[in-house]
Amino acid sequence: MSSLPPAAFPQREHDSHKGNFGRVMLCGGSRGMAGSIALASIAALHTGSGLVSAAIPDRCLETVASFHPCLMTIPVADDAQGRFSVDAITTLAPSLDRFDAWGCGPGMTTGEGSMRIVQHVLQATKLARVFDADSLNCLAKINWGQQPPLNHHHLVLTPHPGELSRLTHVDAKNRDLQIEAAQNLAAHHHVTIVVKGGPSVVVDATRRWTNSTGNPGMATAGSGDVLTGVITSLLGQGLSAWDAARLGVWIHGAAGDKAAARHGQAGMTAWELLAELPQVIAAFDSESM
């Protein structure tokens, strides 16, 4: 691999069972955007989670379930447009405590049902969570960055420049100012933020870390959804938000480098990136022997 990983990958004892490796939930999707939550969920499987569930609008269930036989799917009430309905949270709220980590946002839209889910999961401050994609846009709609601070030490945000601009009101083209604004937001709400880009930068209240893996071929639809699944899996396996974010970004980039080497940067997609995750994870196994 091109560089050393920034944190240790969770090790496995010989007498372990699937419950030892994290029960994680990926919540998202909508009619026409079922692939995004499927990518995130499969990424969590390939990163080592013992049990992965996908909470999706009811009419998307068969589509998401067909992507991988090891995924468990939870159908949630939807509206006529195939988005989470306004009462979807009533199905999901009782299950929060059953999981070690939640990943929320890919493909979920910013309708009222999604807004209610995001606001409820946001308040679960003891739960390890990743907010990506439309969950970030939901936060922007409620002007979360300006709200009174809460203790969100277990929360990772993974915005691309446009999403970060909506959260912080800093121009997406000014990367230096965006990174500074992300760190200010991280300090205000006690979160960890992945500022996606080339290269991605991870910040919390006091620290910055710049990734050394990855390539421009990863600038393709679905790549960020894979990252959501990777980081959610690592949180579910017990890593801190800071370590899960950094190691997740590094693994994601390393898989992207393998995909580019095999398919070319222009020809690779998030599906090829996803397919390389097992090889990156396998290297950790060999290093521990």
CORJOWO-V574440 format. One record per backbone hydrogen bond with DSSP energy under -0.5 kcal/mol. NH is the residue of the N-H (numbers start at 0). CO is the residue of the C=O. Records with the same first field share a line. If there is no record, write none. Layout:
NH->CO, CO
//
This chain:
15->12
19->16
20->17
21->18
23->21, 50
24->100
25->52
26->24, 102
27->25, 54
28->105
30->81
32->29
36->32
37->33
38->34
39->35
40->36
41->37
42->38
43->39
44->40
45->41
46->42
47->44
48->43
49->21
50->21
52->23
53->71
54->25
55->53, 73
57->75
59->56
60->57
63->59
64->60
65->61
66->63
67->63, 64
70->67
71->51
73->53
74->72
75->55
78->82
81->78
84->76
87->84
89->86
90->86, 87
91->87
92->88
94->91
95->92
97->94
98->95
99->22
100->22
101->127
102->24
103->129
104->26
107->104
112->83
114->110
115->111
116->112
117->113
118->114
119->115
120->116
121->117
122->118
123->120
124->122
126->123
127->99
128->153
129->101
130->155
131->103, 129
133->104
134->131
135->132
136->132
137->133
138->134
139->135
140->136
141->137
142->139
143->138
145->142
146->143
151->149, 188
154->151
155->128
156->191
157->130
163->159
164->160
165->161
166->162
167->163
168->164
173->170
174->172
177->173
178->174
179->175
180->176
181->177
182->178
183->179
184->180
185->181
186->182
187->183
188->184
189->185
190->185
191->154
192->202
193->156
194->192, 200
195->158, 193
198->196
200->194
201->208
202->192
203->206
208->201
210->199
213->252
217->214
218->215
219->217
222->219
225->221
226->222
227->223
228->224
229->225
230->226
231->227
232->228
233->229
234->230
235->231
236->232
237->234
238->233
243->239
244->240
245->241
246->242
247->243
248->244
249->245
250->246
251->247
252->248
253->249
254->250
255->251
256->252
257->253
258->254
259->255
260->256
261->257
262->258
263->259
267->263
269->220
272->268
273->269
274->270
275->271, 272
276->272, 273
278->275
279->275
280->276
281->277
282->278
283->279, 280
284->280
285->281
286->282
287->283
288->284, 285
//
